[in-house]
Amino acid sequence: PAGSLTEDACVCRGAGDGQAGYYRAERVLDSVVQIVCEACPSPGGRCVNQTVLAEPGYFMVGPVQPVACSHEINHVSVCKGNSLFKHGDSQCSDGHSGFLCASC
């Protein structure tokens, strides 16, 4: 919020009012770490509580990198979405695993 005295008190604006939202990121400029708000990646990303989650039909290949999942069963993606990058196979529907949920 305006007037915050510490970086921890700063919060990036979430989604709403037709905007995709932002996530909190660290950038190094001239050996100084700065906290910045980056626009949520689109398409495929949804920013919640300062982090990027994959939308349904997308797979997180990096902390802020959702990619479209091309594997489907009955025209429904096997990539569930609502997942962080570090959650691995939890990004996949039951019976699927691996990168882009391509193994079954």
Backbone bond lengths (Angstrom), bond angles and torsions (degrees), N, CA, C in turn:
res aa  C-N    CA-C-N  psi(-1)  N-CA   C-N-CA  omega(-1)  CA-C   N-CA-C  phi
1 P - - - 1.458 - - 1.532 110.89 -
2 A 1.297 116.29 156.78 1.461 120.63 179.02 1.517 109.84 -55.51
3 G 1.318 116.28 138.30 1.451 121.58 178.90 1.513 114.47 85.62
4 S 1.323 118.23 5.05 1.470 121.30 179.70 1.519 109.79 -61.64
5 L 1.322 115.47 143.30 1.453 119.97 -177.41 1.525 113.13 -100.30
6 T 1.332 118.25 -12.98 1.464 121.16 179.11 1.522 109.43 -130.85
7 E 1.357 115.24 155.63 1.459 119.62 177.90 1.522 111.48 -63.37
8 D 1.339 117.37 -33.93 1.463 120.72 -179.41 1.517 112.02 -63.11
9 A 1.317 117.48 -24.61 1.463 121.09 -179.87 1.527 111.94 -80.99
10 C 1.326 117.46 -14.37 1.454 120.70 -179.09 1.526 109.83 -79.23
11 V 1.316 116.14 133.97 1.458 121.94 -178.09 1.522 108.32 -126.79
12 C 1.327 116.15 133.02 1.457 120.43 177.65 1.526 109.06 -77.70
13 R 1.313 115.84 144.38 1.466 121.76 -178.36 1.524 110.10 -65.12
14 G 1.307 116.07 132.34 1.463 121.61 178.45 1.514 111.55 -82.60
15 A 1.304 115.59 -178.61 1.468 121.48 179.11 1.529 109.46 -69.34
16 G 1.295 115.06 154.18 1.458 120.88 178.45 1.506 109.97 146.45
17 D 1.294 115.87 163.65 1.468 121.49 179.67 1.525 111.75 52.29
18 G 1.350 116.20 38.28 1.456 120.57 177.14 1.517 114.52 78.08
19 Q 1.334 117.72 8.58 1.455 120.71 -179.46 1.518 110.09 -109.58
20 A 1.334 116.15 150.03 1.459 121.89 -176.09 1.516 112.91 -77.92
21 G 1.294 118.63 -18.74 1.451 121.75 -178.41 1.518 112.62 93.15
22 Y 1.328 114.68 179.30 1.448 122.07 -174.58 1.521 110.16 -137.90
23 Y 1.328 116.44 159.20 1.452 121.25 174.03 1.519 108.86 -124.84
24 R 1.324 115.65 157.23 1.462 122.17 -178.03 1.529 109.11 -85.43
25 A 1.319 117.19 130.79 1.459 122.08 -178.15 1.523 109.83 -136.55
26 E 1.311 115.39 155.77 1.465 121.29 174.65 1.520 108.62 -105.59
27 R 1.301 116.64 133.86 1.461 122.69 176.51 1.513 108.02 -126.83
28 V 1.331 116.54 142.24 1.461 121.09 178.39 1.528 107.55 -105.61
29 L 1.312 115.60 124.09 1.462 122.19 179.06 1.522 107.41 -131.63
30 D 1.328 116.54 117.44 1.470 121.61 -177.61 1.525 111.04 53.15
31 S 1.330 117.07 46.30 1.471 124.78 177.98 1.523 114.02 65.99
32 V 1.315 117.46 14.25 1.460 121.44 177.86 1.524 108.54 -114.15
33 V 1.340 116.26 127.49 1.460 120.89 178.79 1.523 108.76 -81.27
34 Q 1.313 115.21 127.65 1.460 120.98 177.96 1.522 109.19 -120.37
35 I 1.324 116.49 141.85 1.454 122.34 175.29 1.529 106.88 -93.43
36 V 1.329 115.84 126.19 1.466 120.56 -179.41 1.526 109.05 -132.15
37 C 1.314 115.66 160.55 1.464 121.93 173.17 1.522 107.58 -102.50
38 E 1.327 115.69 122.01 1.465 121.83 179.46 1.526 109.00 -105.94
39 A 1.323 116.03 146.45 1.463 120.48 177.42 1.519 110.14 -64.37
40 C 1.306 116.29 140.93 1.460 121.53 178.76 1.531 109.21 -62.15
41 P 1.346 117.94 135.37 1.466 119.91 -179.71 1.523 111.44 -64.40
42 S 1.311 114.65 136.68 1.457 119.99 -177.87 1.510 108.56 -140.21
43 P 1.314 119.88 138.07 1.466 124.98 2.04 1.526 110.66 -82.44
44 G 1.313 115.77 166.25 1.446 122.08 170.93 1.502 116.88 102.04
45 G 1.321 118.34 -14.39 1.458 120.66 -178.84 1.517 112.03 -110.95
46 R 1.318 115.08 149.38 1.462 122.12 176.11 1.513 106.54 -136.97
47 C 1.314 117.78 126.06 1.459 121.46 -176.79 1.522 110.51 -95.35
48 V 1.336 114.85 124.23 1.457 122.42 -179.56 1.524 107.79 -137.14
49 N 1.331 116.60 128.58 1.470 121.37 178.08 1.527 112.55 49.49
50 Q 1.308 116.70 47.77 1.467 123.59 174.12 1.528 114.21 74.15
51 T 1.330 119.35 6.40 1.459 121.52 -178.71 1.524 110.59 -125.72
52 V 1.331 115.53 165.60 1.466 121.57 -179.69 1.527 109.28 -103.65
53 L 1.314 116.45 127.38 1.458 123.57 173.95 1.516 108.54 -113.43
54 A 1.338 116.86 151.26 1.459 121.00 175.44 1.526 109.55 -77.10
55 E 1.311 116.32 140.72 1.461 121.72 170.71 1.523 108.45 -75.53
56 P 1.329 119.17 158.11 1.470 119.60 174.10 1.530 110.07 -54.46
57 G 1.332 115.82 135.92 1.460 120.90 -177.81 1.512 113.71 91.32
58 Y 1.343 116.48 2.29 1.462 121.76 179.12 1.523 109.67 -126.53
59 F 1.337 115.46 156.26 1.463 123.45 -177.35 1.521 107.99 -127.79
60 M 1.322 117.88 132.25 1.459 121.56 179.32 1.531 109.80 -81.16
61 V 1.334 117.64 114.67 1.462 122.32 177.97 1.529 111.56 -98.26
62 G 1.307 116.96 -6.09 1.459 124.27 177.06 1.519 107.45 -159.66
63 P 1.313 118.31 171.79 1.466 120.74 -176.30 1.529 114.64 -55.73
64 V 1.330 117.05 -28.47 1.471 119.84 179.84 1.528 110.89 -134.86
65 Q 1.360 116.67 31.30 1.459 120.78 -174.67 1.532 112.45 -126.97
66 P 1.341 117.73 86.20 1.462 118.87 173.37 1.528 110.23 -82.64
67 V 1.333 116.90 138.81 1.465 120.96 174.55 1.522 108.40 -126.02
68 A 1.323 115.67 150.24 1.454 120.88 -179.82 1.521 110.14 -63.58
69 C 1.306 115.52 138.31 1.456 122.72 179.73 1.527 107.43 -99.40
70 S 1.335 116.36 120.80 1.460 119.77 -174.51 1.527 113.44 -93.62
71 H 1.318 117.79 -3.79 1.465 120.92 -177.98 1.525 110.17 -88.39
72 E 1.334 115.69 124.69 1.469 121.05 -177.63 1.518 110.97 -133.94
73 I 1.319 114.83 154.49 1.456 122.53 170.32 1.527 105.98 -127.83
74 N 1.324 116.32 123.88 1.472 121.61 -177.09 1.535 111.46 52.31
75 H 1.324 116.31 42.47 1.469 124.04 177.46 1.527 113.48 66.24
76 V 1.338 117.58 20.81 1.463 122.11 176.59 1.528 107.70 -120.78
77 S 1.323 116.54 129.07 1.457 121.50 -178.84 1.523 110.99 -61.49
78 V 1.336 116.27 143.22 1.462 120.61 175.51 1.533 111.05 -84.04
79 C 1.344 117.06 -5.21 1.462 121.72 175.00 1.528 108.01 -91.14
80 K 1.334 116.07 114.28 1.460 121.79 -170.79 1.522 114.05 -73.46
81 G 1.313 117.10 -31.17 1.450 119.53 -174.01 1.520 111.13 81.97
82 N 1.337 116.01 -172.99 1.464 122.91 -177.44 1.523 111.53 55.26
83 S 1.326 117.20 33.78 1.459 121.38 -175.70 1.516 111.74 -126.03
84 L 1.318 114.69 148.85 1.455 122.36 171.01 1.521 109.32 -86.83
85 F 1.306 117.27 161.14 1.457 122.85 178.17 1.530 111.82 -56.52
86 K 1.299 118.31 -43.22 1.460 120.99 -173.33 1.523 114.14 -74.83
87 H 1.302 118.42 -3.28 1.462 120.47 -177.38 1.525 114.55 -83.39
88 G 1.328 119.35 -3.44 1.464 123.36 172.73 1.509 114.39 50.88
89 D 1.355 116.01 -121.25 1.457 120.52 -174.38 1.527 113.96 -66.19
90 S 1.322 117.92 -13.59 1.465 118.82 176.98 1.527 110.99 -68.66
91 Q 1.338 116.60 -9.47 1.463 120.31 175.30 1.528 111.23 -76.81
92 C 1.352 116.74 -11.15 1.467 121.83 -171.71 1.522 112.70 -106.20
93 S 1.319 114.98 151.59 1.455 120.91 173.22 1.522 109.38 -66.03
94 D 1.329 116.63 159.06 1.465 121.21 178.47 1.516 110.73 -52.74
95 G 1.319 116.12 135.85 1.457 121.20 178.22 1.521 113.48 90.57
96 H 1.327 117.57 -2.24 1.474 121.72 -179.85 1.515 108.87 -124.67
97 S 1.325 115.84 152.68 1.459 120.67 -179.32 1.522 109.34 -157.89
98 G 1.327 114.79 176.61 1.451 120.82 174.08 1.517 114.22 82.46
99 F 1.326 113.56 -175.50 1.461 121.46 -178.64 1.531 110.02 -60.60
100 L 1.305 115.98 127.03 1.474 123.51 -177.15 1.525 112.21 56.82
101 C 1.334 116.49 22.36 1.470 122.69 177.75 1.538 110.87 56.67
102 A 1.337 116.40 33.37 1.455 121.11 -173.23 1.528 114.33 -81.46
103 S 1.341 118.12 -13.59 1.471 120.02 179.73 1.514 110.40 -97.63
104 C 1.329 115.14 143.13 1.468 118.42 176.95 1.509 110.17 -137.05
